[in-house]
Amino acid sequence: MITIEKGHVSRLMLLEAYAEKHEIEEKLKYYRRIYNKTFKEFEKELKDTQTENFKHFDDYMEWKAYKKQMEELNARIEELKSANIKVA
């Protein structure tokens, strides 16, 4: 039987979370770069426009999903930093 300390598990999970965060940050940068505006600015422009642009709407939905994923990931990282985990 191998014994693994809770702190080691927490650090491994934290490393994985940071790797995932880096990937999401790159996606968010991509959208900011191609539209040359923040998410809020893009969202307002999309809602204010009268013409439908399916590409912009698809990008909006994906950008919004990445923002939500980043918020959830940041919360998970904070929990991992405080070693607030339970190993079953």
Secondary structure, DSSP 4 states (H G I P E B T S, - for coil): -----HHHHHHHHHHHHHHHHHHHHHHHHHHHHHHTS-HHHHHHHHHH-SS--HHHHHHHHHHHHHHHHHHHHHHHHHHHHTT-----
